[in-house]
């Protein structure tokens, strides 16, 4: 564990330059005292590392010092060759760069680890897209990338899913996120985190103004807030249903995002009780997919909504069958 920690400190210092001891301690999940002991160990082994105290102090390598570190473990070597989210690299125009980087890593790996890494790349594949996701609209991420990496503000023409016309926004981008094959821009608008689907951006312009992010907030922090907002949604409507046992597995798969808890199954009854939460009453219409295999028990307004919807569908097909326009 200590050898891995020393290597991590060396890599961080080589990448970042001067780093406060407290930040190193937080990253490595050890005490500041342990960090200083590790620095002494690095120094004793010949690494030109030193510490400066004070408000702007930190731990730093001697200027110009570089080292080629190839001491990867077998698991680390294999992990690098599991090509997760290949579509993400393609969307960013980095497919060829990824292949080139992996070839360089392979050449730098310790000889005993190379066969395992090569086999891993042929035996494990991660596909981040959903089953039957449908055709995806082509997304041009070039301008969004430019703004993200240049730390510049963006002016967007953006159309929301429930809007007929696009609106104009000036935003401060944190970065791009690929979620199940869908790209999102995470940005602040008027110091509030916002989420923009890249395929709904009609036009984007990089402005000359520098980005204005909230102090101390990184992309991961802003994404976590937005992710929770999407998953937890508004207050919600609690719905209790009963499901016929022969449809229980399919019911759980198709309603996983709305399930409050796993269904109460005694293993014997014909019907199983389940509890769901929807943002609004009309969302419950998806339960009609199960016809008479799912019955809403409460609340009354959801039962009424499904009954009215089923009646309107019945009338539609009755009229079509009678030849009326």
N, C-alpha and C positions, 0 to 999 in steps of 0.2 A: 504493500500500500504506500509506503514512504517513497519508494522509487518512482511509482506512478505520479505521486504528488510533486516530487522534484522535477519530473519531466514536464508536468503541467505548468509549474511555475516558470520553467525555462521557456516554454512555448509562449506563454502569455507575455512575458517580458520581451521576448524577441518580436512579438507581433505588435504589442501596445506601447512599448517604450516604458516610461515611468508609470508605475501602478502603486497606489496607496496600499499599505500593508493590510488595512482593514478590508479593502475590496478583495484582495487575494484571499483573505481568511473567509469571507462570505462565499466566494466562488468555490472554494475547496472544502467548505464546511468544517473548518478547524478554527482554533483560537489564533489571535494575533501573535501570541508568544510562540506557538508552533510554527507560524510562518517565518518568524525571525530565526528560529532554530534551523529551519530548512534552508534559509538563505546562508547561514553559516556553513551548513553542510555542502552547499553548492560551491561556496568560496573555497572551502578546504579541498574540494576535488578539482580545483583549477579553473572554475568558471568565474570570469571577472564581473562579479555582481556586488553592488554596494547599496547601502540604505542611507537616505537623508531624512532627518527629522524636521519637524516644523509644519506650518500650515500647508505649504506647497510641496512637502517632501514626499517620499515614496521609495520604492525599490526599483532599481534600474540596472541594466547591463552596461558595461563600458561601451562607449560609442564605437561603432564599427564592428563590434563582435557579432559573428553569426556562427551557427552550427547547423549541420545537416543531421536532423534527427530522424532515424529510420527504425527506432526501437518499438515498432508496433507489436502488440500481442496478436496471437492467432485470431481471437474473436474480433479485435479491432480491424484486422485485415479483411476478414470475411464481411464485416458490417459495411465497409467501404464499397464492396462490390455487389451489394443488394441494390439494384437500381430502382429506387423508389420514385414514384411519380414521374415516369419518363416523359409524359405529356407536358409536365411543367417545364422541363428543359427545352422542349421543342417550342413551346409558346414564347419562351424568353430568347429564342434564337441561340441556345447554348448546347444543342445536341452534339455538335462536333467538338466543342470545347470540353464537354463531359467525357467523351471518348478519349480525347487526347490526355486529359488529366488522369484518367484511370490507367492509361498505358504508362504514364510517368510514375504513378504510384506503384504499379506492378514492378517496374524496373527497380524501384527503390526499396521494395519489400525485402526483408530477410529471406534468404533462399528457402528455408523450411516452410515458410508460410505461403509461398506462391501457388503451389498446387491447390491448396484449400481455397484460396481466394478465387482462382480461376474456375474451380468446380462450382463455387457458390454462385458466380455470375450466370452459370448455365442451369442451375437447379432451383433457384429462387427468383420469382418475378413478382413485383408489386404493381398492381393495376389500380390506380386511384379513382377510376371512373365507376359509376354505378351500373348495375345491370339494367338493360333496357332504358338507358338514360335519354334516348332519342337523339336526333341530330343536334349538334351544337353550332351556334352561330360563330363564325370566325371572329376572333378577337385580336385587335391590333394593340399590343401593349407597349409599343415603342415610345410614344410620347409620355405615357404614364411612368415608364422606367426612367426616362430622361429626367423628369421632375423629381422622382424619388431619390435618384443617385446624385443629382445636382443640388438637392436641398432647396428647391424653388417651389413657389406656390403654383397652383393649377387653376385654370378657368375651364369648367366643364359645361357642356350642354348635355343634360342627362334626363332620360325619360323613366319615370317610376312605373312599376308594373300596373298600377291602377290609374295612370294618367294618359290622356290622349296626346298631349303635347309635351315637348321637352322643356326643362327649366334650366336657367343658368346659375351656376354656383362657383364661388371662389373658395378654394379649400387649401388646407395645409397638409400635405400627404405624409404619412408615417411609413407606408410601404405597401407591398402587394401580398395577398394571401391566396393560395390555391386550396379551395375546400371541395373535396370530392369531384375534382375536375372542373370546377367553376372558379374563375378568377374574380377577386374583389380588391378594390382600392380602399384602404383604411386611411381616413383623413379626418382632420378637425375642421369643422365649420363653425366659426364664431366661438372657438375654444370648446366645442362639444364634439365628442367622437361620432363619426358617421361612417356608414358602410355603403359603397357604390359598386354594383355589379359591373364588371368591365364590359360585358356585352350589351349594356344599356347606355354606355357612353357614346353619344352621337358625334361629339368632337371634343378635343382637349387641346389646350394651349398652355405651354410653359411660360410663366410670367418672369419678369426680371426680379421681382421682389423675393427676398429670402424667405424660406419657410418659417412660420411662427408656431412651433410646437410648445405644448405645455411642459414646463421644466420637470425633468425626471421621468417623463413618460416615454416609454419605448413602444415599438410596434407590438410586441407580445402583450404589453399591458393594455393598450387600446383594443387589440383584438379580443382579449379575454372579456372586457366589458361588453363589447358588441355581441360576442358569441352568446353570452349569458342573456342579453336582452332578447336575442332571436329565439333561443331555446326555451326561456321561461315565459316569454311573451307577456301580454297584458294580464290583468287580473284573472281572466279565464272563467269558463263555465264548467263546473264539475258534472259529469254525466255518468250514471250507473247503467250498465247494460247486462244482459245475460246472453251467453253465447253457447250454441250447441257444440258438444264436445268434438264432433267430427270436423268442425271448422276452427277449433281453438288455435292450432298451430298457425294457420294462415292468418287468422285474426291478429295474433300477436305480431307476426312479421309486418303486416301492412299498417298496423296502428302503433308501432313501437314508439314513434315520436309523441304520441298523445297519451300513452298509458301512464297513469300515476303510479301504479304498482303492478306487480305480477298478479294475474287472475287468481282468485281464491278457488283452488281445485282440490276437492276431496278424493278425486280419483274414481268416483262411483256415479255421481249424479249425471243425468243427461244434459243438464244446463250448468254452465260455469259463470260466476259473477265476475265482472271486471269494472274498473273505474278509469275513466278517461277525463282529460281536460282539453277544452277547445277555447280559442280566442273569441269566437262568436257563434251564435246558434247555427248559422248556415253551414259552418264547417262540418257539422255532424251529418250532413247529407251523404258523406262518403260511406256511412254505415249501410246505406241502401244497396251497396255492392253485395252484401251478404244476404239480401232478400229476407226470407223468414228464418234464417239461421241466427240472426242477431235481433234482440228486442231491447229497446230503450225502456228502462224502468223509471227513470227520473232524470231531469226535471220535466214537468208537464209541457213547457214551451218547446222542448226539443222533440217530444213525442208528437206534438201538434205540427211542428215544422216538417217532420218526416212524413206524417200522414198527408199533409197538404201537397208535398212534393210528389209522393207516390200517386196521389189522385190526379195531379196535373199531367203526369206521364201517361197514366192510364187513359185519360181523356184525349191526349195527343194521338195515341195509337188507335183509339176507338174511332176518332174522326177520320184518321188516315184510312182505316179499314172500310169506312162507309163511303169513301170516294169523295168526301167533301174537301174543299181547298183549305 
